[in-house]
Amino acid sequence: EDQVTQSPEALRLQEGESSSLNCSYTVSGLRGLFWYRQDPGKGPEFLFTLYSAGEEKEKERLKATLTKKESFLHITAPKPEDSATYLCAVQEGGGSEKLVFGKGTKLTVNP
Amino acid sequence: SAVISQKPSRDICQRGTSLTIQCQVDSQVTMMFWYRQQPGQSLTLIATANQGSEATYESGFVIDKFPISRPNLTFSTLTVSNMSPEDSSIYLCSGRTGNTEAFFGQGTRLTVV
């Protein structure tokens, strides 16, 4: 069973059409949930870290929220330059330092 | 955050040969990791590179196939040995200190022919 599940796999939006991406996780003792953006041919670029349920972080048109079972990445009034694959990763408890990644959501924003 | 320089950025290799990928971080980091990302897929952790000791490999990855070195806190190498077309993928290195975010190199796109 996947520890990190992202949905939808792909999302097409019109410029200005707000939406949300979902990341659900099943790890125990969550130590951190991370959102990344990945453009084609590049390494993932860090966006946010969330540590506890109820926490929210914002950056420009993006806002990340966290509950005990899932995280949402809200995109408000997206622009074509927001097109990318958005990856979610979790660090579980127990002393492990590694991150477990979901399969990502490929976002396309049409002008 | 720190910057990772990864090289080569891409390579085309003959089956049966080996390729060594290098990652240099511009500051000391506690942890370094190596990931594989197959086309259209997410990141799969290969191993954690431990400074001064043997790497810790994830299930399905073995040292003979993916030997890793980490001689100091800013540098690591991953070798893909005895390559086959199934090894064609993007390989990414990552650095992290404590519970902060992990940051990534630009990746090495490997094609085995």
Interface residues (C-beta under 8 A of the other chain):
Chain A: R31 G32 F34 G41 K42 G43 P44 E45 F46 T49 L87 A89 Q91 E97 K98 L99 V100 F101 G102 K103 G104
Chain B: S1 I4 Q6 T30 M31 F33 Q41 S42 L43 T44 L45 T48 L92 R96 N99 T100 E101 A102 F103 F104 G105 Q106 G107 R109
